[in-house]
Structures are given as C-alpha cells and as structure tokens.
Amino acid sequence: MAEKDTTQVSAEKAYYEDVPPPAQSFHVKGAAHAEWGLKDRLSRIFSPTTGHTVMLAFDHGYIMGPTTGLERMDIVIPNLAPHIDVFMATRGALRTCVPPTFNKGIALRSTAGPSILADDVTDEVLAVDIEDAIRMNASCMAIQTFIGSPFERQTIDNLNKAINAGNRYAIATLGVVAVGKQMERTTRFFLLATRMLAEFGVHLVKTYYCDDFKKVVAACPVPIVIAGGKKLPENEALTLAYHAIGDGAAGVDMGRNIFQADDPVAMVQAIGKVVHEGYSDKRAYEFYKDIAGNDKPVVKRGRRGRPKKIF
C-alpha cells in the first residue's frame, strides 16, 4: 500500500501547468492508442476541429423532479439541439425529448439514486446495463462518483463496472466528480478525485472549476469538462466558461446556466463562441445580448383564444 506522500519538490509539487502534454496523433487527450470505435465515439463528443465540446446536461430530474426551466423538456430541449455537441441525460429523457435525427454525442446517465427527499443522495447504484447503452447508441456512459462520501466505495464500484463493460464494446466512460453538501470543494479535493477517476480508466472527467485549475488539468491524463453548477448571471457564466477553457478544460457542461437563462438558445450559442471560436467572455456576452430575444417563438391564438406556440 502506498504511504502518505509527505515529499515536496521545491516546496511545491511539480505539475508543470504551462507544459502541454506530448504531441499525439488524435485530438482527444489520452486516447491516441484507443481502438477505432472508441475514437469514433469520442469524436462525437469532442470536435475534431477544436478538440473541445459544448455539453448540455439535463439529467436533473432523476433526483429533483421537474426543474425550473425543464418543466417541459419536450419543448426546451429540441430548440437547443442544433447548438450543442453532446446531450447528457437519462435514457427516459433521451428517448422522449431528443430527436433521433440529432446524430451527435450522447452521454447516457447510467447511475441512479435517492431523490432530494432522502437523507443522503450519494447512495447510487449502476442502473443502466451495457446492452441498453448500445441500444441508445451512447457515446459514453456518465457515472457519478462521490469521493469522500460514506458511499465512496460503492460509487467507485459502479464506475469500474461501467468501465469494464464499456471497454468490451468501445463505449467511453465519463466519470462525474460529484460533491455532496458536506464534501470538500477545494483544489486538493479535485486533484485527488479527477486523478482517481482517470487512473480507474475513464476516458473523460466532468468536474467543477476551482482555484489552480491548471494544476488539476495538468495532473489528469484525460480531458476534463467543467460543470456549470448553479445558475449564474449570464455574463458570469460566460466568464466561468472562458477561464475554464483558458486554463485547459476540454469543454463545458452547462445545464442550468443554459436552460434557466433569460434566452436559452442565445446563451447556448454564446457558450459555443467561447468554447469553439475563442471568444472572450466580454465578446461572447455582447453576442448574447445582440441575439437574445430574436429566437422567441411566434405566439398565435387558437380557435378558443388560447396561446398556440409556433416553433
């Protein structure tokens, strides 16, 4: 068993944050030696042109029920589909709300657990078998892990079972670093959690932005996608995305900061400008303000005077 690391290198560990990883022949970090099928799926997640991704998580309902902005997924989600690279959602939401012609990346939420009414939401199980992931044409299986929680071992077991099953069929695994109410949200914690997941064998990691994020990216041998977290004002969410990409994130997974925005379609396009086109946060916010409201649906009146939305 490894002993606790008490050594220091020049008073600080050597992360070499400003040294890029060695050049490789594939656009996804750590996947240069993967087989063709896995590379094909990863290329649905990360743009071969930019190496980045705009992911939209709308899996909140599996714990929270109807979420503000997602009361009607069947209306909101199809309008966002043209502007994102990957949907992250449960199989029920995907089957009912994502057009089968979407033909982009799918991050299939593959764990399930208690609702927000329970005392502890970290008690999750592996809920989706590999055969259903294949039927759903998933690009990756999203597995939530609660490092440092009472159910850490169980969620790590869920993760490794998914990795083992996915490896048989070249389906990637997305390790999601979850944080409970009493858990750390420090650089030290995210360094530990992201490295653990990568060493277990995930192909990409979703985590939160933090201080010294360049260190977290440098220490993780697979791509990191940052979670948007709670709703922020639109300009602040764009600043979060801008700094994360600038510090080495391979993409952003914005949920509430898109579908709870004043104009979700304009917001997702502004996020895309930061992630794929190198816009600054200020330039992206100006873009957002310029187009916000232009995509609002036309409202006509039906025979009985009720509003009828035309998309």
C-alpha positions as CSV (number, residue, x, y, z in Angstrom):
1,M,0.0,0.0,0.0
2,A,1.3,3.4,-0.9
3,E,2.3,5.6,2.0
4,K,1.1,9.1,2.5
5,D,3.1,11.5,0.3
6,T,4.9,13.9,2.5
7,T,7.6,14.9,0.0
8,Q,7.8,18.3,-1.7
9,V,9.5,19.4,-4.8
10,S,11.0,22.9,-4.4
11,A,8.3,23.5,-1.7
12,E,5.6,22.5,-4.2
13,K,4.7,19.5,-6.3
14,A,5.8,19.8,-9.9
15,Y,2.7,20.0,-12.0
16,Y,4.2,21.9,-14.9
17,E,0.9,23.5,-15.7
18,D,2.3,25.5,-18.6
19,V,3.8,22.5,-20.3
20,P,1.4,20.9,-22.8
21,P,1.0,17.1,-22.9
22,P,3.2,15.4,-25.5
23,A,2.0,15.7,-29.1
24,Q,-0.3,12.9,-30.2
25,S,-1.9,11.8,-33.4
26,F,-5.5,12.1,-32.1
27,H,-7.4,15.2,-30.9
28,V,-8.6,13.8,-27.6
29,K,-6.2,13.8,-24.8
30,G,-5.0,10.3,-23.7
31,A,-6.8,8.5,-26.5
32,A,-4.1,8.2,-29.1
33,H,-3.8,4.5,-28.6
34,A,-7.5,3.7,-28.4
35,E,-9.3,1.5,-30.9
36,W,-11.2,2.9,-33.9
37,G,-14.7,2.5,-32.4
38,L,-13.8,4.3,-29.2
39,K,-12.2,7.1,-31.2
40,D,-15.3,7.4,-33.3
41,R,-17.4,7.9,-30.2
42,L,-15.0,10.4,-28.7
43,S,-15.1,12.3,-31.9
44,R,-18.8,12.8,-31.4
45,I,-18.1,14.3,-28.1
46,F,-15.0,16.4,-28.9
47,S,-14.9,18.4,-32.1
48,P,-12.1,17.1,-34.4
49,T,-11.6,20.7,-35.4
50,T,-11.2,22.4,-32.0
51,G,-10.8,19.4,-29.6
52,H,-13.5,21.0,-27.4
53,T,-17.1,20.3,-26.6
54,V,-20.3,22.0,-25.5
55,M,-22.2,19.5,-23.4
56,L,-25.7,20.1,-22.1
57,A,-26.8,18.3,-19.0
58,F,-30.5,17.9,-18.4
59,D,-30.5,14.9,-16.1
60,H,-31.5,16.9,-13.0
61,G,-35.0,15.4,-12.9
62,Y,-33.8,12.0,-11.9
63,I,-33.1,13.4,-8.4
64,M,-35.1,16.7,-8.3
65,G,-38.2,16.1,-10.4
66,P,-39.3,18.9,-12.7
67,T,-36.6,21.6,-12.6
68,T,-37.1,25.3,-13.3
69,G,-36.5,25.7,-17.0
70,L,-37.1,22.0,-17.6
71,E,-40.8,21.7,-16.7
72,R,-41.4,20.9,-20.4
73,M,-38.3,19.1,-21.7
74,D,-40.1,18.2,-24.9
75,I,-40.3,21.9,-25.8
76,V,-37.0,23.2,-24.5
77,I,-34.5,20.5,-25.5
78,P,-35.2,20.3,-29.3
79,N,-34.7,24.0,-29.6
80,L,-31.2,23.7,-28.1
81,A,-30.2,20.6,-30.1
82,P,-28.7,22.4,-33.1
83,H,-26.2,24.4,-31.0
84,I,-24.6,21.7,-28.7
85,D,-22.2,18.8,-29.3
86,V,-23.4,16.4,-26.6
87,F,-26.6,15.8,-24.6
88,M,-26.1,14.4,-21.1
89,A,-29.3,12.9,-19.9
90,T,-31.2,9.8,-18.7
91,R,-32.4,7.2,-21.1
92,G,-36.0,8.2,-20.4
93,A,-35.4,11.8,-21.3
94,L,-33.4,11.0,-24.3
95,R,-36.0,8.6,-25.8
96,T,-38.8,11.1,-25.3
97,C,-37.2,14.5,-25.9
98,V,-34.2,14.2,-28.2
99,P,-34.9,13.8,-31.9
100,P,-33.3,10.6,-33.3
101,T,-32.0,12.7,-36.1
102,F,-29.8,14.6,-33.6
103,N,-26.9,12.4,-34.6
104,K,-24.4,14.0,-32.2
105,G,-22.8,12.8,-29.0
106,I,-24.9,11.2,-26.2
107,A,-23.6,11.0,-22.6
108,L,-26.0,8.5,-21.1
109,R,-26.7,9.0,-17.4
110,S,-26.1,5.4,-16.2
111,T,-26.4,5.7,-12.4
112,A,-29.4,6.3,-10.2
113,G,-30.1,7.1,-6.6
114,P,-32.4,8.5,-4.0
115,S,-34.3,11.7,-4.5
116,I,-33.7,15.0,-2.8
117,L,-36.3,13.9,-0.2
118,A,-33.8,11.3,1.1
119,D,-31.2,12.0,3.8
120,D,-28.3,11.1,1.6
121,V,-28.4,11.3,-2.2
122,T,-24.9,9.8,-2.6
123,D,-26.2,6.2,-2.3
124,E,-26.2,5.5,-6.0
125,V,-26.3,2.2,-8.0
126,L,-25.4,1.3,-11.6
127,A,-28.8,1.5,-13.2
128,V,-28.2,1.1,-17.0
129,D,-26.7,-2.1,-18.4
130,I,-24.3,-2.1,-21.3
131,E,-26.9,-3.5,-23.7
132,D,-29.2,-0.5,-23.2
133,A,-26.2,1.8,-23.7
134,I,-25.6,0.1,-27.0
135,R,-29.3,0.3,-28.0
136,M,-29.2,4.1,-27.1
137,N,-26.1,4.5,-29.3
138,A,-24.4,6.1,-26.4
139,S,-21.1,7.8,-27.0
140,C,-20.3,7.5,-23.3
141,M,-21.8,6.3,-20.0
142,A,-21.9,9.0,-17.3
143,I,-21.2,7.6,-13.9
144,Q,-21.4,9.7,-10.8
145,T,-18.8,9.2,-8.0
146,F,-18.9,10.6,-4.6
147,I,-15.2,10.7,-3.5
148,G,-15.0,11.3,0.3
149,S,-18.7,10.3,1.0
150,P,-19.9,7.3,3.1
151,F,-20.8,5.6,-0.3
152,E,-17.4,6.3,-1.9
153,R,-16.6,2.6,-2.3
154,Q,-20.0,1.8,-3.8
155,T,-19.8,4.6,-6.4
156,I,-16.3,3.6,-7.3
157,D,-17.6,0.0,-7.8
158,N,-20.3,1.4,-10.1
159,L,-17.7,3.3,-12.1
160,N,-15.4,0.3,-12.6
161,K,-18.2,-2.0,-13.6
162,A,-19.2,0.6,-16.3
163,I,-15.6,0.9,-17.5
164,N,-15.2,-2.8,-17.7
165,A,-18.5,-3.2,-19.6
166,G,-17.8,-0.2,-21.9
167,N,-14.4,-1.5,-22.8
168,R,-15.9,-4.7,-24.3
169,Y,-17.8,-2.6,-26.8
170,A,-15.6,0.5,-27.2
171,I,-18.1,2.8,-25.3
172,A,-16.4,5.5,-23.4
173,T,-17.0,6.2,-19.7
174,L,-17.5,9.7,-18.3
175,G,-16.5,10.0,-14.7
176,V,-18.5,12.6,-12.9
177,V,-16.9,14.1,-9.8
178,A,-20.0,14.8,-7.6
179,V,-19.9,16.9,-4.5
180,G,-22.3,16.4,-1.6
181,K,-23.3,19.1,0.9
182,Q,-20.6,18.2,3.4
183,M,-17.8,17.5,0.9
184,E,-14.7,19.5,0.0
185,R,-14.7,21.8,-3.0
186,T,-11.0,22.6,-2.9
187,T,-8.1,22.3,-5.3
188,R,-6.8,19.4,-3.2
189,F,-10.1,17.6,-3.5
190,F,-10.4,18.0,-7.2
191,L,-6.8,17.0,-7.8
192,L,-7.5,13.8,-5.9
193,A,-10.9,13.0,-7.4
194,T,-10.1,13.6,-11.0
195,R,-6.8,11.7,-10.8
196,M,-8.5,8.7,-9.2
197,L,-11.2,8.5,-11.9
198,A,-8.6,8.8,-14.7
199,E,-6.5,6.0,-13.2
200,F,-9.5,3.8,-12.8
201,G,-9.8,4.1,-16.6
202,V,-12.4,6.7,-17.5
203,H,-12.0,8.4,-20.9
204,L,-13.1,11.9,-19.8
205,V,-13.9,13.6,-16.5
206,K,-16.5,16.1,-15.5
207,T,-15.7,18.2,-12.5
208,Y,-16.0,21.8,-11.1
209,Y,-13.8,24.7,-11.8
210,C,-11.6,25.7,-8.9
211,D,-8.5,27.7,-7.8
212,D,-5.3,26.5,-9.5
213,F,-7.4,24.7,-12.1
214,K,-4.4,24.5,-14.4
215,K,-2.9,22.0,-11.9
216,V,-6.0,19.9,-12.0
217,V,-5.9,19.7,-15.8
218,A,-2.1,19.0,-15.9
219,A,-2.4,16.2,-13.3
220,C,-5.3,14.5,-15.1
221,P,-4.3,12.4,-18.2
222,V,-7.7,12.5,-19.8
223,P,-9.9,15.5,-20.9
224,I,-11.7,17.5,-18.3
225,V,-15.1,19.0,-18.9
226,I,-16.3,21.6,-16.3
227,A,-19.7,21.6,-14.8
228,G,-21.6,24.8,-14.8
229,G,-23.2,24.3,-11.4
230,K,-25.9,26.6,-10.0
231,K,-27.4,29.3,-12.1
232,L,-25.2,32.4,-12.5
233,P,-26.0,35.7,-14.3
234,E,-25.3,35.2,-18.0
235,N,-22.1,37.3,-18.0
236,E,-20.7,35.4,-15.1
237,A,-21.4,32.0,-16.6
238,L,-19.6,33.1,-19.8
239,T,-16.7,34.3,-17.7
240,L,-16.6,30.8,-16.0
241,A,-16.5,29.1,-19.4
242,Y,-13.8,31.5,-20.6
243,H,-11.5,31.0,-17.7
244,A,-12.0,27.2,-17.7
245,I,-11.2,26.8,-21.4
246,G,-8.2,29.2,-21.0
247,D,-6.9,27.0,-18.1
248,G,-7.1,23.9,-20.2
249,A,-10.6,22.4,-19.9
250,A,-11.6,20.5,-23.0
251,G,-15.2,21.7,-22.8
252,V,-18.1,22.9,-20.6
253,D,-21.2,21.1,-19.5
254,M,-23.7,23.8,-18.8
255,G,-27.1,22.8,-17.7
256,R,-28.9,25.4,-15.5
257,N,-26.8,28.2,-16.9
258,I,-28.3,27.4,-20.3
259,F,-31.9,26.3,-19.8
260,Q,-32.5,28.7,-17.0
261,A,-31.0,31.7,-18.9
262,D,-33.3,34.5,-20.0
263,D,-32.8,33.3,-23.5
264,P,-31.5,29.7,-23.5
265,V,-31.0,29.5,-27.3
266,A,-28.9,32.7,-27.3
267,M,-27.0,31.5,-24.3
268,V,-26.0,28.2,-25.7
269,Q,-24.8,29.9,-28.9
270,A,-22.7,32.3,-26.8
271,I,-21.2,29.4,-24.9
272,G,-20.3,27.8,-28.2
273,K,-18.5,31.0,-29.3
274,V,-16.2,30.8,-26.2
275,V,-15.6,27.1,-26.4
276,H,-15.1,26.6,-30.2
277,E,-14.3,30.1,-31.6
278,G,-12.1,31.6,-28.9
279,Y,-14.4,34.5,-28.0
280,S,-13.6,36.3,-24.8
281,D,-16.3,36.3,-22.1
282,K,-17.0,40.0,-22.8
283,R,-17.3,39.5,-26.5
284,A,-19.5,36.5,-26.0
285,Y,-21.8,38.4,-23.7
286,E,-22.1,41.2,-26.3
287,F,-23.0,38.4,-28.8
288,Y,-25.6,37.1,-26.4
289,K,-27.2,40.5,-25.8
290,D,-27.3,41.1,-29.6
291,I,-29.3,38.0,-30.4
292,A,-31.3,37.5,-27.2
293,G,-35.0,37.6,-27.9
294,N,-34.6,37.1,-31.6
295,D,-35.4,33.4,-31.3
296,K,-38.6,33.8,-29.3
297,P,-41.4,31.7,-30.7
298,V,-44.3,33.4,-32.5
299,V,-47.4,33.1,-30.4
300,K,-50.7,32.9,-32.2
301,R,-54.2,32.4,-30.9
302,G,-56.1,29.2,-31.3
303,R,-59.9,29.0,-32.0
304,R,-60.7,29.4,-28.4
305,G,-58.3,32.2,-27.8
306,R,-55.6,30.1,-26.1
307,P,-52.0,30.8,-26.9
308,K,-50.6,28.5,-29.5
309,K,-46.8,28.3,-29.9
310,I,-45.3,28.0,-33.3
311,F,-41.7,27.0,-33.4
